[in-house]
Structure formats: structure tokens, C-alpha cells
């Protein structure tokens, strides 16, 4: 009797250790994937934005900066919405075979990874890009207007305020409209592959 209890406890310990090791290896794979993705995207976007912005005049550069800030806020909204949205709503839609509902369910089931990509990877890259572009814009303004003092601090402060304020408003929007936001994103992503 005692040996049966011991063998059962040993089996459960082995199963738990296998689950822990699988979880650790999947987390390590996810870290490596996110690291490589972030590294490559940062290099590509930084190179494109800084080389392109360097050739533009002030107004188009400011418009690109605003677009990048907006994209960072938008992806932050998506990341929050996916973590807040409830599966039940999309299960009901999936049973009625409404387009995009299965994709939306996948997003919610993988909410931690989706939020990581949207809010951290894309959001942080947008933050780095907006910082470097704001520095280039500040240099352009200083040289074109022959300003004696460095206005980079003011431009950087404006960009940071817009980003932080936009994300603060965006989080509220994401929490109130999480179902609609995830539904729209699910519909958009559905176009890239067929739902089964």
C-alpha cells in the first residue's frame, strides 16, 4: 500500500517536473524570438526612418513623427484590449460562424504574447523611433531658424507627453471597447489566413 502511494507521488512529481521544464523551454524560446524580432525591426525601422527623415523638410518629418507616435498608441490599445476581452463573446460568435471570431479567440487565448508584441515590441520600437526622429527634427529646426539654444529637450518633452498621454487615454478606450477592438483586429488578421 505504501509503495503504491510512493509510486503515485513519484509519478506526479515527474509529471510536474516535465511540465515545468516544458514551460521554461517555451519561455526561453519566446524570449529568443522576441529578442531577435525586436533587434531586426529596430535596425530596419531606425535605418529607414533616420535616413529618410534626414532628407525631408521639417513639416513632412513632423507628420511622420506624429504617425509613429499614433502607431505606438494604437498597438498599445490593441495589447490592452486583448488582455481584457472575454472569450465568451467570441465563442458565441464562433458558434454562429461569424467571420473573424475564431481568430479573435486565438488572440485572446494568446493574450500574453499578443500584448507583449503589441505593447512592448512595437510600442517600444515606436518610442525609440520617435525619440531619434524628434532629435533630428530639433536639429533641423535649430539649423533652419538659426536658434542659438538647443530645443531638443523641448521637442523630446512634447513627444514624451504626447506618447504617455495618448497611451493613458488609449488604455481607457481599450478597456471600455475591448470586444469591438479584438473583433476588428481578428477580422483584419483573418484576411492573412483562412479560419478553420
C-alpha positions in Angstrom: 0.0 0.0 0.0 2.8 2.4 0.9 4.7 1.5 -2.2 1.7 2.4 -4.3 1.3 5.8 -2.7 5.1 6.4 -3.2 4.9 5.5 -6.8 1.9 7.7 -7.4 3.7 10.6 -5.7 6.8 9.9 -7.7 4.8 9.9 -11.0 3.1 13.2 -10.1 6.5 14.7 -9.3 7.9 13.6 -12.6 4.9 15.0 -14.5 5.2 18.3 -12.7 8.9 18.5 -13.4 8.3 17.7 -17.1 5.6 20.5 -17.2 8.0 22.9 -15.5 10.8 22.1 -17.9 8.5 22.5 -21.0 7.2 25.8 -19.6 10.8 27.0 -19.1 11.9 26.0 -22.6 8.9 27.6 -24.2 9.5 30.8 -22.2 13.2 30.7 -23.3 12.1 30.2 -27.0 9.7 33.1 -26.7 12.4 35.3 -25.2 14.8 34.5 -28.0 12.1 35.0 -30.7 11.1 38.4 -29.2 14.7 39.4 -28.8 15.6 38.6 -32.5 12.4 40.2 -33.8 12.9 43.4 -31.8 16.5 43.6 -32.8 15.8 43.2 -36.5 12.8 45.5 -36.6 14.7 48.2 -34.6 17.6 48.2 -37.0 15.3 48.2 -40.1 13.0 51.0 -38.9 15.7 53.1 -37.3 17.8 53.0 -40.5 14.8 53.7 -42.8 13.4 56.5 -40.5 16.6 58.3 -39.8 17.9 58.1 -43.4 14.5 59.1 -44.8 13.9 61.9 -42.2 17.4 63.3 -42.8 16.4 64.1 -46.4 12.9 65.6 -45.6 11.9 69.1 -44.7 10.5 69.9 -41.2 6.8 69.5 -41.9 6.9 66.0 -43.5 9.3 64.9 -40.8 6.8 66.1 -38.1 3.9 64.3 -39.9 6.0 61.0 -39.9 6.8 61.6 -36.2 3.1 62.0 -35.4 2.3 58.8 -37.4 4.8 56.8 -35.4 3.5 58.1 -32.1 0.0 57.2 -33.2 1.1 53.7 -34.2 2.7 53.2 -30.8 -0.5 54.3 -29.1 -2.7 52.1 -31.4 -0.7 49.0 -30.8 -0.8 49.7 -27.0 -4.6 49.9 -27.2 -4.7 46.5 -29.1 -2.4 44.9 -26.4 -4.6 46.1 -23.6 -7.8 45.1 -25.4 -6.6 41.6 -26.0 -5.8 41.1 -22.3 -9.2 42.5 -21.1 -11.5 40.9 -23.7 -13.6 37.9 -22.7 -13.7 34.7 -24.6 -17.4 34.0 -24.1 -18.5 36.7 -26.5 -16.3 35.2 -29.3 -17.4 31.6 -28.5 -21.0 32.7 -29.2 -19.9 34.4 -32.5 -17.7 31.3 -33.5 -20.7 29.0 -33.0 -22.7 31.2 -35.5 -19.6 31.1 -37.8 -19.2 34.9 -37.8 -16.1 35.9 -39.7 -13.0 36.7 -37.6 -14.4 35.2 -34.4 -12.0 32.2 -34.4 -9.0 34.5 -35.0 -10.2 36.8 -32.2 -10.4 33.7 -29.9 -6.8 32.8 -30.8 -5.7 36.4 -29.9 -7.4 36.2 -26.5 -6.0 32.7 -25.8 -2.5 34.0 -26.6 -3.1 37.4 -24.9 0.2 37.5 -23.1 2.2 37.0 -26.3 0.0 39.4 -28.3 0.2 42.1 -25.6 4.0 41.6 -25.5 4.4 42.0 -29.3 1.9 45.0 -29.5 2.7 46.9 -26.3 6.4 46.0 -25.8 8.0 45.2 -29.1 6.1 47.6 -31.4 5.4 50.1 -28.7 9.0 50.3 -27.6 10.3 50.4 -31.1 7.9 53.3 -31.8 9.2 55.0 -28.7 12.8 54.7 -29.8 12.0 55.8 -33.3 10.0 58.8 -32.1 13.0 59.8 -29.9 15.5 59.6 -32.7 13.2 61.4 -35.1 12.4 64.1 -32.6 16.2 64.7 -32.2 16.6 65.0 -36.0 13.6 67.4 -36.2 15.1 69.5 -33.3 18.4 69.8 -35.2 16.6 70.8 -38.4 14.6 73.5 -36.6 17.8 74.8 -34.8 19.7 75.0 -38.1 16.9 76.4 -40.3 15.8 79.1 -37.8 19.3 79.8 -36.5 18.3 79.3 -32.9 21.1 79.7 -30.5 19.9 77.3 -27.9 19.2 73.6 -28.2 15.5 72.9 -28.5 15.9 69.1 -28.4 14.8 69.0 -24.8 11.5 70.8 -25.6 10.8 68.6 -28.6 11.6 65.4 -26.7 9.3 66.5 -23.8 6.5 67.2 -26.2 6.9 63.8 -27.9 7.1 62.0 -24.5 4.0 63.9 -23.2 2.0 63.0 -26.4 3.0 59.4 -26.2 2.3 59.0 -22.4 -0.9 61.0 -22.6 -2.1 59.1 -25.7 -1.4 55.7 -24.1 -3.2 56.8 -20.9 -6.3 57.7 -23.0 -5.9 54.6 -25.1 -5.9 52.2 -22.1 -9.3 53.6 -21.1 -10.6 53.2 -24.7 -9.2 49.6 -24.8 -10.9 48.6 -21.5 -14.3 50.1 -22.5 -14.3 48.7 -26.1 -12.1 45.6 -25.8 -14.6 43.3 -27.6 -15.0 45.6 -30.5 -11.3 46.2 -30.8 -10.4 42.5 -30.7 -13.2 41.8 -33.2 -11.8 44.3 -35.7 -8.2 43.0 -35.3 -9.5 39.4 -35.7 -11.2 40.4 -38.9 -8.1 42.1 -40.2 -5.9 39.2 -39.4 -8.4 36.7 -40.8 -7.5 38.1 -44.2 -4.0 36.7 -43.9 -5.1 33.1 -43.5 -8.2 31.0 -43.6 -10.1 30.2 -40.4 -10.8 26.6 -40.0 
